[in-house]
Amino acid sequence: MLYVDGMNGLISHNETVQWLYTLVGSKFRLVVKTSLKLLLVFVEYTESNAALLIKAVNAVDTKRGTKLWSNVMEILDEKDGVDTELLVFAMTFINKVSKYYLDYFLHQLAEQHFTFRSLVSFFLICCVLDSLYRLY
């Protein structure tokens, strides 16, 4: 995945990104850490990959009938919080994706073409980040 050809293949195959996000919900810590690390590399590779990841998350969680980002939120919701490295990966992951939302919204605002939908998306991301901040 780290090589350009592999990353371009991953970018063009959203089902693989969906599969990686599904693995974030695994009961095995090593699988969760590895899939979060790979998704972080994917999001950091190019800015447009965050949109592809969001599309994959929407597809997976809609198909499962759960709330969006439920796999990541379950990591943060664990009461024992034994694995701090996993919590750091999850927060970094959320931070990277939310940065895309913020950049997108600010870009739309700067062009004065923002829609009600982008405003609502930005507001929801701010609410999620605020609630995550209150958890810790």
N, C-alpha and C positions, 0 to 999 in steps of 0.2 A: 504494500500500500504506500510505502514511502517513496517509491520510484515514480517518476512522472507518468509513465504508461499505466502503472497500476492505479494511480490516483485518478487519471482521466477515465479509466475503465469504471472505477467506483462512482465517479461523478455521473457517468452516463447510465448507471444501473442502480436506480433508487431502491430496488428490492434488497440489495445488499446493505444499504444504509438502514433500511427498515429492520433487517435481521440483526444488525449490530445494536440498534436501539432496543430490540426485543431482548437481547442478551443482557442489557443493563438491569433487567428485572429478574435475572437468575438468582437462585438461592446460594450459588457458589461465589464467594468473595473474589477469588482470582479471576473468574470469568467476568464479573462485573467491573473490576479494575481494568482489565485488559480492554474490554469493549469501550469503557469511558475514555481510556487513553487514545484508542484508535479514533473515536469520534472527535476528540479534541484535536488530533492531528488533522482530521478531515476538515473541521471548521476553520482551523488556522491556515490551511493551505491556500485558500482564496476566499474572499469575502462572500461571494455568491453561494458558497457551499452551505452557509447557515440557512439560506432559504430552502435548499434541498433537504437539509436535516429537518427543518420545521415541517416540510411536506411529508417526510417519512414518519415523523412523530405523529402528525395528524392522522395519517393512514393507519398506523399500528393501533393507536389508542381508540380511534373511531371503530375499527374492526373489532377490537376487544370489548368495546362498550364501556370504557373507563374514561376518567377525566384526562385531559391532555397533560403530558409530562408526568404521568403517575409513576412510571418506573423510577425516575430521578427523585421525585418527591418521597417515595417510600424509603429511599436511602437516607434522606434528611430527616425522616419522621421516626427513625429507629430510636427507641428509648435508651438502649444501653450505650450506643455511640462508641463502641469499643475500637473500631477501625477509623482512626482520625484521618489516615491517608485517603481512605475512600470518601470521607466527607469533604476533604479538600478537593479531590477530583470532581465530585458532584457540584460543589460550589463554583469551581473554575469553569466547568462545563456550562452551567447556567449563566455565569458572567459573560462568557464568550458569545453565547447565543443572544442574550439580552442586549449586548453591545450592538449586535446587528440590528435588532429592533429599534434601538435608540438612534443609531446612525441613519437608518431608513427614514424614521420619523423626522429627524432634523433636516435631512435632505429634502423631504417633501415640504416641510415648513419653509425652508429657505427658498424653494421654488414657488411657494404659495399655491401649490396644487394638492395640498393634503386633503384627504377625504375624511368623512366622519369615521369610516372604518379604521383608517390609520390612527386617528386620534384615540379611538376605543382600544386598539391594540396597544398603543403606548401606555394608556392608563392601566390596562390589565397587567402589563409587564411591571409597571411601577408598584402596583398592588402586590404582585407576587414577590417582588424583591423586598418590599416593606414587611410582608408577613414572614419571609425567610429571615430577615434581620431580627425580627421579634422573637423567632424561635431560639436564636442564640443570643 
